[in-house]
Amino acid sequence: MPKETAVYTHGHHESVLRSHRWRTAANSAAYLIPELRPGRTVLDVGCGPGTITADLAALVAPGRVTAVDASGDVLERAARAAAERGADNVEFAIADVHDLDFPDDSFDVVHAHQVLQHVGDPVRALREMRRVCRPGGVVAARDSDYGAMSWYPEVPGMPEWQDLYRRVARANGGEPDAGRRLLSWARQAGFTDIAPTAAAWCFATPENRAWWSSLWADRTTASVYAELAVQGGHASPAELAAVADAWRAWGEEPDGWFMVPHGEVLCRA
C-alpha cells in the first residue's frame, strides 16, 4: 500500500478532476512524445484519471502501459477512460513512487506528470523511477511552478491565493515550486544525461479563462485543499471565500491572462 509521506494537497474533488481530465499528451507531455514508439513499454506514475495515459498507450501500441496511482478510486476512473478509448494495452495498479513494486529494468519509459511536487522525497522517487527504467530508456518528469505563475490584470486577492496555496502545499510535505527544482533533483538522484526544458499553459480566451477561474474558485472552497487550509490554520472559510471571489473576478476580466509554467526533465537511464 502507498506510504503517506506527504498529503496530496488537491485531493480528487470534481473541480480537481475537471482540470486533470483536460490534460493530454499533446498539452502536457509534448517533450516526451519523440521518445514514444510502437512497442515500447511505459510506466505512467501518478496517472490520475488517465487521459494522458490513454494517449501514451495509443502512441506505443502494441507496447504496454502500466499506470499507477496512490488512489484506488481515481484508478477506477482511469480504467473506465481507457476502456472508452479502446486502449486495451493498459493495466492499472496502486503504487507508491518511493517504493515501486516492479523489478529493476522493467520499462523503456517512466513518466510522471505533476507528481514530484506532491511527494515527500522527490529525489528518492526519481531514484525509484530510474531503478525500474531499462538502461538506455528515459525517465521523464514535468511539474508546474506556483511561485512563477503570473496573471493579468492584478485583481485584488489573487496574490493572496498564490501565497496561500504555497503555504498549504509546503505544510502538507510537498514543494509547490517544483518546476525549477527538477534538474537539481534529477542530478541528486544520480542522472548525468539530462535534457531540461520548460513549457507553459496559457489561459486567456473567454472560454478557457472562464473554465480555469471557475475550477479554481470551486477548488478553493470545496476541495481537500480547502479543508487542509482551514485545518492547518492557514485561512478561515471567510478568507477562502474571498479568494474564490478573486478568481471569479479575474475570470470576468476581458483582458484576463494566466500562465502556468512547467519545468521538465528528460533523463537517460
JOWOPE-V793114 format. One record per residue. N is the residue number from 0. PSI is psi in degrees with one decimal (* if undefined). OMEGA is omega in whole degrees, -180 to 180 (none if undefined). BURIAL is + if it has 16 or more other C-alpha atoms within 10 Angstrom, else -. Layout:
n:N psi:PSI omega:OMEGA burial:BURIAL
n:N psi:PSI omega:OMEGA burial:BURIAL
This chain:
n:0 psi:154.3 omega:-178 burial:-
n:1 psi:148.5 omega:176 burial:-
n:2 psi:134.8 omega:-178 burial:-
n:3 psi:70.0 omega:180 burial:-
n:4 psi:-18.7 omega:176 burial:-
n:5 psi:156.0 omega:178 burial:+
n:6 psi:131.0 omega:178 burial:+
n:7 psi:111.0 omega:-170 burial:+
n:8 psi:-36.9 omega:-172 burial:+
n:9 psi:-34.1 omega:-171 burial:+
n:10 psi:-165.9 omega:-176 burial:+
n:11 psi:38.3 omega:173 burial:+
n:12 psi:157.3 omega:-179 burial:-
n:13 psi:-35.9 omega:-180 burial:-
n:14 psi:-27.8 omega:177 burial:+
n:15 psi:-48.8 omega:-180 burial:+
n:16 psi:-28.3 omega:175 burial:+
n:17 psi:-40.3 omega:177 burial:-
n:18 psi:-45.7 omega:-176 burial:-
n:19 psi:-35.3 omega:-179 burial:+
n:20 psi:-19.2 omega:179 burial:-
n:21 psi:-21.1 omega:-172 burial:-
n:22 psi:139.5 omega:178 burial:+
n:23 psi:169.5 omega:173 burial:+
n:24 psi:-36.6 omega:-178 burial:+
n:25 psi:-42.7 omega:-176 burial:-
n:26 psi:-6.4 omega:-175 burial:-
n:27 psi:-8.5 omega:-179 burial:+
n:28 psi:32.3 omega:-178 burial:+
n:29 psi:-32.9 omega:-180 burial:-
n:30 psi:-22.0 omega:-178 burial:+
n:31 psi:-25.3 omega:-171 burial:+
n:32 psi:-40.3 omega:179 burial:-
n:33 psi:-18.3 omega:179 burial:-
n:34 psi:-6.2 omega:-174 burial:+
n:35 psi:116.4 omega:-180 burial:+
n:36 psi:153.5 omega:178 burial:-
n:37 psi:133.8 omega:178 burial:-
n:38 psi:-11.2 omega:-180 burial:-
n:39 psi:152.5 omega:176 burial:+
n:40 psi:139.5 omega:-173 burial:+
n:41 psi:138.3 omega:167 burial:+
n:42 psi:118.8 omega:179 burial:+
n:43 psi:105.4 omega:-174 burial:+
n:44 psi:131.3 omega:-179 burial:+
n:45 psi:51.4 omega:-169 burial:+
n:46 psi:-18.8 omega:-179 burial:+
n:47 psi:-143.1 omega:-176 burial:+
n:48 psi:0.1 omega:165 burial:+
n:49 psi:12.1 omega:-180 burial:+
n:50 psi:-41.4 omega:176 burial:+
n:51 psi:-40.8 omega:180 burial:+
n:52 psi:-48.1 omega:-178 burial:+
n:53 psi:-36.9 omega:177 burial:+
n:54 psi:-42.7 omega:179 burial:+
n:55 psi:-41.4 omega:-180 burial:+
n:56 psi:-40.6 omega:179 burial:+
n:57 psi:-35.1 omega:-177 burial:+
n:58 psi:-27.0 omega:-178 burial:+
n:59 psi:-4.8 omega:-179 burial:+
n:60 psi:137.1 omega:10 burial:+
n:61 psi:12.1 omega:174 burial:+
n:62 psi:164.9 omega:-174 burial:+
n:63 psi:149.1 omega:173 burial:+
n:64 psi:129.8 omega:172 burial:+
n:65 psi:120.1 omega:-177 burial:+
n:66 psi:127.6 omega:-178 burial:+
n:67 psi:152.7 omega:178 burial:+
n:68 psi:161.4 omega:178 burial:+
n:69 psi:-14.8 omega:-176 burial:+
n:70 psi:119.4 omega:176 burial:+
n:71 psi:-35.8 omega:-179 burial:-
n:72 psi:-44.7 omega:-178 burial:-
n:73 psi:-27.7 omega:175 burial:+
n:74 psi:-35.6 omega:176 burial:+
n:75 psi:-40.1 omega:177 burial:+
n:76 psi:-41.6 omega:-180 burial:+
n:77 psi:-39.7 omega:179 burial:+
n:78 psi:-39.0 omega:177 burial:+
n:79 psi:-41.2 omega:179 burial:-
n:80 psi:-41.2 omega:179 burial:+
n:81 psi:-41.5 omega:179 burial:+
n:82 psi:-40.6 omega:179 burial:-
n:83 psi:-30.4 omega:179 burial:-
n:84 psi:-6.2 omega:-177 burial:-
n:85 psi:24.0 omega:-179 burial:-
n:86 psi:91.9 omega:-178 burial:+
n:87 psi:8.2 omega:179 burial:+
n:88 psi:28.7 omega:-180 burial:+
n:89 psi:138.0 omega:171 burial:+
n:90 psi:154.4 omega:-172 burial:+
n:91 psi:147.0 omega:179 burial:+
n:92 psi:148.9 omega:172 burial:-
n:93 psi:136.5 omega:-178 burial:+
n:94 psi:156.9 omega:173 burial:+
n:95 psi:121.2 omega:-175 burial:+
n:96 psi:-22.1 omega:177 burial:+
n:97 psi:-17.3 omega:-174 burial:+
n:98 psi:71.9 omega:-174 burial:-
n:99 psi:134.1 omega:-176 burial:+
n:100 psi:57.2 omega:178 burial:-
n:101 psi:149.1 omega:178 burial:-
n:102 psi:162.8 omega:173 burial:-
n:103 psi:147.9 omega:171 burial:-
n:104 psi:43.4 omega:-175 burial:+
n:105 psi:-25.0 omega:-170 burial:+
n:106 psi:151.0 omega:174 burial:+
n:107 psi:-33.7 omega:-177 burial:+
n:108 psi:133.2 omega:174 burial:+
n:109 psi:122.6 omega:-169 burial:+
n:110 psi:138.9 omega:175 burial:+
n:111 psi:120.4 omega:179 burial:+
n:112 psi:119.7 omega:179 burial:+
n:113 psi:43.0 omega:-179 burial:+
n:114 psi:-48.1 omega:-170 burial:+
n:115 psi:-23.8 omega:177 burial:+
n:116 psi:-16.6 omega:-175 burial:+
n:117 psi:-0.7 omega:-175 burial:+
n:118 psi:159.2 omega:-177 burial:+
n:119 psi:-29.7 omega:-177 burial:+
n:120 psi:86.8 omega:-176 burial:+
n:121 psi:-30.1 omega:179 burial:+
n:122 psi:-44.4 omega:176 burial:+
n:123 psi:-39.7 omega:179 burial:+
n:124 psi:-44.0 omega:179 burial:+
n:125 psi:-35.0 omega:176 burial:+
n:126 psi:-40.4 omega:177 burial:+
n:127 psi:-41.4 omega:178 burial:+
n:128 psi:-38.0 omega:177 burial:+
n:129 psi:-40.6 omega:-178 burial:+
n:130 psi:-40.6 omega:-176 burial:+
n:131 psi:0.3 omega:178 burial:+
n:132 psi:135.1 omega:-180 burial:+
n:133 psi:148.7 omega:176 burial:+
n:134 psi:130.7 omega:-177 burial:-
n:135 psi:-12.4 omega:177 burial:-
n:136 psi:-173.3 omega:-177 burial:+
n:137 psi:143.6 omega:170 burial:+
n:138 psi:124.2 omega:-176 burial:+
n:139 psi:131.5 omega:178 burial:+
n:140 psi:140.4 omega:179 burial:+
n:141 psi:128.8 omega:180 burial:+
n:142 psi:145.5 omega:177 burial:+
n:143 psi:171.4 omega:-178 burial:+
n:144 psi:99.9 omega:-173 burial:+
n:145 psi:-35.0 omega:-180 burial:+
n:146 psi:-21.5 omega:-180 burial:+
n:147 psi:-3.3 omega:178 burial:-
n:148 psi:143.4 omega:-179 burial:+
n:149 psi:158.0 omega:-176 burial:+
n:150 psi:166.5 omega:177 burial:+
n:151 psi:142.8 omega:-5 burial:-
n:152 psi:175.0 omega:-177 burial:-
n:153 psi:77.9 omega:-180 burial:-
n:154 psi:130.5 omega:177 burial:+
n:155 psi:136.3 omega:-180 burial:-
n:156 psi:-22.9 omega:-180 burial:+
n:157 psi:-41.1 omega:175 burial:+
n:158 psi:-34.0 omega:178 burial:-
n:159 psi:-37.0 omega:176 burial:-
n:160 psi:-47.8 omega:-177 burial:+
n:161 psi:-45.6 omega:179 burial:+
n:162 psi:-43.3 omega:-179 burial:-
n:163 psi:-47.8 omega:-178 burial:+
n:164 psi:-44.1 omega:-178 burial:+
n:165 psi:-37.4 omega:178 burial:+
n:166 psi:-43.6 omega:-180 burial:+
n:167 psi:-45.5 omega:-178 burial:+
n:168 psi:-42.3 omega:-180 burial:+
n:169 psi:-35.5 omega:176 burial:+
n:170 psi:-26.0 omega:179 burial:+
n:171 psi:-1.8 omega:178 burial:+
n:172 psi:4.7 omega:-179 burial:+
n:173 psi:-177.7 omega:178 burial:+
n:174 psi:98.8 omega:-175 burial:+
n:175 psi:-20.6 omega:178 burial:+
n:176 psi:45.1 omega:-175 burial:+
n:177 psi:-33.5 omega:-174 burial:+
n:178 psi:-44.2 omega:-178 burial:+
n:179 psi:-12.7 omega:-176 burial:+
n:180 psi:-6.8 omega:-173 burial:+
n:181 psi:-42.7 omega:179 burial:+
n:182 psi:-46.0 omega:179 burial:+
n:183 psi:-45.5 omega:180 burial:-
n:184 psi:-40.7 omega:-180 burial:+
n:185 psi:-40.4 omega:178 burial:+
n:186 psi:-42.1 omega:178 burial:-
n:187 psi:-28.8 omega:180 burial:-
n:188 psi:-5.5 omega:175 burial:+
n:189 psi:0.7 omega:178 burial:-
n:190 psi:142.0 omega:177 burial:+
n:191 psi:-23.0 omega:179 burial:-
n:192 psi:91.6 omega:-172 burial:-
n:193 psi:130.6 omega:173 burial:+
n:194 psi:101.7 omega:179 burial:-
n:195 psi:136.1 omega:179 burial:+
n:196 psi:178.6 omega:177 burial:-
n:197 psi:152.0 omega:177 burial:-
n:198 psi:172.5 omega:-176 burial:+
n:199 psi:149.2 omega:164 burial:-
n:200 psi:145.0 omega:177 burial:-
n:201 psi:128.1 omega:180 burial:+
n:202 psi:106.2 omega:-174 burial:+
n:203 psi:-16.4 omega:176 burial:+
n:204 psi:159.0 omega:180 burial:-
n:205 psi:-37.4 omega:-177 burial:-
n:206 psi:-51.2 omega:-176 burial:-
n:207 psi:-22.4 omega:173 burial:-
n:208 psi:-43.2 omega:178 burial:+
n:209 psi:-40.5 omega:-180 burial:+
n:210 psi:-48.9 omega:-177 burial:-
n:211 psi:-43.3 omega:-178 burial:+
n:212 psi:-37.9 omega:-178 burial:+
n:213 psi:-37.9 omega:-180 burial:+
n:214 psi:-34.9 omega:177 burial:+
n:215 psi:-34.0 omega:175 burial:+
n:216 psi:-44.8 omega:179 burial:+
n:217 psi:-42.7 omega:-179 burial:+
n:218 psi:-35.1 omega:-176 burial:+
n:219 psi:-23.5 omega:-177 burial:+
n:220 psi:-15.1 omega:-170 burial:+
n:221 psi:-1.5 omega:-174 burial:+
n:222 psi:179.4 omega:173 burial:+
n:223 psi:-37.4 omega:177 burial:+
n:224 psi:-44.3 omega:179 burial:+
n:225 psi:-43.2 omega:179 burial:+
n:226 psi:-44.2 omega:-179 burial:+
n:227 psi:-34.5 omega:178 burial:+
n:228 psi:-41.6 omega:-180 burial:+
n:229 psi:-47.4 omega:-178 burial:+
n:230 psi:-34.2 omega:-179 burial:-
n:231 psi:-0.8 omega:180 burial:-
n:232 psi:19.6 omega:-178 burial:-
n:233 psi:-27.6 omega:-178 burial:+
n:234 psi:152.1 omega:174 burial:+
n:235 psi:162.5 omega:175 burial:-
n:236 psi:-37.6 omega:179 burial:-
n:237 psi:-38.6 omega:178 burial:-
n:238 psi:-37.0 omega:176 burial:+
n:239 psi:-39.5 omega:178 burial:+
n:240 psi:-37.1 omega:179 burial:+
n:241 psi:-38.7 omega:177 burial:+
n:242 psi:-41.0 omega:177 burial:+
n:243 psi:-39.9 omega:177 burial:+
n:244 psi:-36.1 omega:178 burial:+
n:245 psi:-41.7 omega:176 burial:+
n:246 psi:-44.2 omega:-180 burial:+
n:247 psi:-39.1 omega:179 burial:+
n:248 psi:-42.9 omega:177 burial:+
n:249 psi:-41.1 omega:-179 burial:+
n:250 psi:-23.1 omega:180 burial:+
n:251 psi:-5.4 omega:-180 burial:-
n:252 psi:123.1 omega:180 burial:+
n:253 psi:-22.5 omega:177 burial:-
n:254 psi:9.9 omega:-175 burial:-
n:255 psi:134.7 omega:-177 burial:+
n:256 psi:133.7 omega:-180 burial:+
n:257 psi:132.1 omega:179 burial:+
n:258 psi:131.8 omega:174 burial:-
n:259 psi:103.4 omega:179 burial:+
n:260 psi:149.4 omega:180 burial:+
n:261 psi:137.5 omega:164 burial:+
n:262 psi:150.3 omega:180 burial:+
n:263 psi:144.2 omega:171 burial:+
n:264 psi:135.0 omega:173 burial:+
n:265 psi:109.4 omega:-171 burial:+
n:266 psi:124.7 omega:178 burial:+
n:267 psi:125.9 omega:-177 burial:+
n:268 psi:* omega:none burial:+
